[in-house]
Amino acid sequence: MHQWGYCINRWLKRSLPGYCAFCLAPALAGGGWCATCLGELPWNLQPCHQCADPVSHGASLCGHCLIEPPAFSTTQAGLLYQEPIKQLVHDFKFQASPRAGTLLAELMLLTPPMTQGDALLSVPMTATHARARGFNQSYWLAERLSRQLGVPVVTAKRVKDSASQRTLNRRQRAANLAGAFVIESPLPAHVVIVDDVVTTGSTGHALARAALDAGASRVDIWSAARTPLGKD
């Protein structure tokens, strides 16, 4: 019974404001974390300018972006997809935790893109995934950021029910998403795609191509975290 009570108390602290979401200590005023944990998060300190994959010191672009430049111009991902950010994303995406989503949005606002853009573009889901999950985490984040920044949200449609990306490599992911998105309304000049995690950039590339076809002249990505792939 004591252990059960401890688990409930821990869950409540993780779910309610006032406590650090990572160590459960009292949080900084107006934040969801303490100063120690904020400094110890896996910050993405040496990102590729275009896809945000970590690169060697002094390099501005990774090898993949040099050889096969994606359709988007830049990626802003202030954190790496490592613990404890992995758990935060999992709680948000698969447990539909509004607390976790709010924390991710707040962390994104700590490291915003250099240029805000004219509109935020959420990543559409397949109908199957939307029914299974019950919400679109990309749209949720875009809506939250839109209210903070005063930038409108625009949407796309997913017209190709592709296989899951989880077991695919970079080239397979790109082929799997070719022609997956369409945008029916004209877009403003500068669009920023919002997502929770960038893995290979294949989703962003496919959606950016659709955005460019719909009239945008520049497309960037703004994500909470980037999966470090290195030479994978």
C-alpha positions as CSV (number, residue, x, y, z in Angstrom):
1,M,0.0,0.0,0.0
2,H,2.9,2.4,0.8
3,Q,4.4,1.7,-2.6
4,W,1.1,2.3,-4.3
5,G,0.6,5.6,-2.5
6,Y,4.1,6.7,-3.5
7,C,3.4,5.9,-7.2
8,I,0.2,7.9,-7.1
9,N,2.0,10.9,-5.5
10,R,4.7,10.7,-8.1
11,W,2.2,10.7,-10.9
12,L,0.3,13.6,-9.5
13,K,3.5,15.7,-9.2
14,R,4.4,14.9,-12.8
15,S,1.0,16.0,-13.9
16,L,0.4,19.1,-11.9
17,P,2.1,22.6,-12.2
18,G,4.5,23.6,-9.5
19,Y,6.8,20.6,-9.7
20,C,9.7,19.9,-12.1
21,A,8.5,17.3,-14.6
22,F,11.9,15.7,-14.6
23,C,13.0,15.4,-11.0
24,L,9.8,16.3,-9.1
25,A,11.5,19.1,-7.2
26,P,9.7,22.5,-6.9
27,A,9.7,24.1,-10.3
28,L,10.9,27.6,-11.3
29,A,8.2,30.2,-11.1
30,G,6.2,30.0,-14.3
31,G,8.0,27.0,-15.6
32,G,7.6,23.2,-15.6
33,W,11.2,22.4,-14.6
34,C,13.9,23.3,-12.0
35,A,17.0,25.2,-13.0
36,T,19.2,22.1,-12.5
37,C,17.2,19.9,-14.9
38,L,16.8,22.7,-17.4
39,G,20.6,22.9,-17.7
40,E,21.0,19.2,-17.9
41,L,18.5,18.5,-20.7
42,P,20.0,17.1,-23.9
43,W,20.3,20.3,-25.8
44,N,21.2,20.1,-29.5
45,L,24.3,22.3,-29.4
46,Q,25.9,21.5,-32.7
47,P,23.1,21.0,-35.2
48,C,23.2,20.9,-39.0
49,H,21.7,24.2,-40.2
50,Q,19.3,22.5,-42.6
51,C,18.1,19.3,-40.8
52,A,19.4,19.8,-37.2
53,D,21.2,16.4,-37.0
54,P,24.2,16.9,-34.8
55,V,27.4,17.6,-36.8
56,S,31.1,17.9,-36.0
57,H,32.3,21.2,-34.5
58,G,32.6,23.9,-37.0
59,A,30.4,22.2,-39.7
60,S,27.3,24.0,-40.9
61,L,25.7,21.2,-42.8
62,C,25.7,17.4,-42.4
63,G,26.8,15.1,-45.2
64,H,23.2,14.1,-46.2
65,C,22.2,17.7,-46.7
66,L,25.3,18.5,-48.7
67,I,24.6,15.5,-51.0
68,E,20.8,15.5,-51.2
69,P,19.5,18.9,-49.9
70,P,15.9,18.6,-48.6
71,A,13.1,20.8,-49.8
72,F,13.0,22.7,-46.5
73,S,15.5,25.5,-45.8
74,T,16.3,25.2,-42.0
75,T,15.3,23.1,-39.0
76,Q,15.1,24.4,-35.5
77,A,15.2,21.6,-32.9
78,G,16.6,22.8,-29.6
79,L,16.8,19.4,-28.0
80,L,17.9,15.9,-28.8
81,Y,15.5,13.0,-28.7
82,Q,17.1,11.4,-25.7
83,E,16.0,10.9,-22.1
84,P,14.2,12.6,-20.4
85,I,12.7,14.2,-23.6
86,K,11.9,10.7,-24.9
87,Q,9.6,10.1,-22.0
88,L,8.0,13.5,-22.3
89,V,7.3,13.0,-26.0
90,H,5.9,9.5,-25.2
91,D,3.6,10.8,-22.5
92,F,2.3,13.5,-24.9
93,K,2.0,11.4,-28.0
94,F,0.8,8.0,-26.6
95,Q,-0.8,9.0,-23.3
96,A,-2.3,12.3,-24.6
97,S,-0.9,14.2,-21.6
98,P,-1.7,17.9,-21.9
99,R,0.9,18.6,-19.3
100,A,3.6,17.0,-21.4
101,G,2.4,18.8,-24.5
102,T,2.5,22.1,-22.7
103,L,6.0,21.5,-21.5
104,L,7.2,20.6,-25.0
105,A,5.6,23.8,-26.4
106,E,7.3,25.8,-23.7
107,L,10.7,24.2,-24.4
108,M,10.2,25.0,-28.1
109,L,9.6,28.6,-27.2
110,L,12.9,28.7,-25.4
111,T,14.7,28.0,-28.7
112,P,12.5,29.5,-31.4
113,P,13.5,29.7,-35.1
114,M,15.5,32.7,-36.2
115,T,12.6,33.9,-38.3
116,Q,9.0,33.4,-37.3
117,G,7.4,32.8,-40.6
118,D,4.0,33.9,-42.0
119,A,2.1,30.7,-40.9
120,L,2.6,27.5,-39.0
121,L,1.9,24.2,-40.8
122,S,1.0,21.1,-38.9
123,V,1.8,17.6,-40.1
124,P,-1.4,15.7,-41.1
125,M,-2.0,12.1,-39.9
126,T,-3.5,9.2,-41.8
127,A,-7.1,8.6,-40.8
128,T,-6.1,5.3,-39.2
129,H,-3.5,6.9,-37.0
130,A,-5.9,9.8,-36.1
131,R,-8.6,7.3,-35.0
132,A,-6.1,5.2,-33.0
133,R,-4.4,8.1,-31.2
134,G,-7.4,10.4,-30.8
135,F,-5.5,13.6,-31.6
136,N,-2.8,15.0,-33.8
137,Q,0.2,16.0,-31.7
138,S,1.6,18.2,-34.5
139,Y,-1.6,20.2,-34.8
140,W,-1.9,20.5,-31.0
141,L,1.6,22.0,-30.8
142,A,1.0,24.3,-33.7
143,E,-2.2,25.6,-32.1
144,R,-0.5,26.2,-28.8
145,L,2.4,28.0,-30.5
146,S,0.0,30.0,-32.7
147,R,-1.7,31.4,-29.6
148,Q,1.6,32.4,-28.1
149,L,3.1,34.0,-31.3
150,G,0.0,35.3,-33.1
151,V,0.8,33.4,-36.2
152,P,-2.0,31.5,-38.0
153,V,-2.0,27.7,-38.5
154,V,-2.5,26.3,-41.9
155,T,-3.3,22.6,-42.7
156,A,-2.5,20.0,-45.3
157,K,-4.2,16.7,-46.2
158,R,-2.5,13.3,-46.2
159,V,-3.7,11.5,-49.3
160,K,-1.5,8.5,-49.1
161,D,-1.9,6.0,-46.3
162,S,1.7,5.0,-46.1
163,A,3.2,2.2,-44.0
164,S,4.6,3.0,-40.6
165,Q,7.9,4.8,-40.7
166,R,9.3,3.3,-37.6
167,T,11.2,0.4,-39.1
168,L,12.4,2.1,-42.3
169,N,15.7,3.6,-43.1
170,R,16.2,7.1,-44.5
171,R,15.8,6.2,-48.2
172,Q,12.8,4.0,-47.5
173,R,11.1,6.7,-45.5
174,A,11.5,9.2,-48.3
175,A,10.1,6.7,-50.9
176,N,7.3,5.8,-48.5
177,L,6.2,9.5,-48.2
178,A,6.5,10.6,-51.8
179,G,3.3,12.2,-52.8
180,A,1.7,11.7,-49.4
181,F,0.6,15.3,-48.8
182,V,-1.4,17.9,-50.6
183,I,-2.3,21.5,-49.7
184,E,-5.4,22.8,-51.4
185,S,-5.3,26.5,-50.4
186,P,-2.6,29.0,-51.5
187,L,0.1,29.5,-48.8
188,P,1.9,32.7,-47.7
189,A,5.6,33.1,-48.7
190,H,7.2,31.7,-45.5
191,V,5.8,28.6,-43.8
192,V,7.1,26.8,-40.7
193,I,6.3,23.1,-40.3
194,V,5.7,22.2,-36.6
195,D,6.3,18.7,-35.3
196,D,7.3,17.0,-32.1
197,V,10.3,15.0,-33.3
198,V,12.4,15.1,-36.5
199,T,14.0,11.7,-37.2
200,T,15.4,11.7,-40.8
201,G,13.6,14.7,-42.1
202,S,11.7,12.6,-44.7
203,T,8.3,13.8,-43.5
204,G,9.4,17.4,-43.5
205,H,10.8,17.0,-47.0
206,A,7.6,15.6,-48.4
207,L,5.4,18.2,-46.7
208,A,7.8,21.0,-47.7
209,R,7.5,20.0,-51.3
210,A,3.7,20.1,-51.0
211,A,4.0,23.6,-49.4
212,L,6.2,24.8,-52.2
213,D,3.8,23.5,-54.8
214,A,1.0,25.4,-52.9
215,G,2.8,28.8,-53.3
216,A,5.2,29.0,-50.4
217,S,8.7,30.3,-51.4
218,R,10.4,29.1,-48.2
219,V,9.6,26.3,-45.8
220,D,11.4,25.7,-42.4
221,I,10.8,23.1,-39.7
222,W,10.4,23.8,-36.0
223,S,10.5,20.7,-33.8
224,A,10.8,20.0,-30.1
225,A,13.6,17.5,-30.6
226,R,15.8,15.8,-33.2
227,T,16.8,12.2,-33.2
228,P,20.6,12.1,-33.6
229,L,21.4,9.8,-36.5
230,G,25.0,10.7,-37.3
231,K,26.0,8.7,-40.4
232,D,22.9,6.4,-40.3
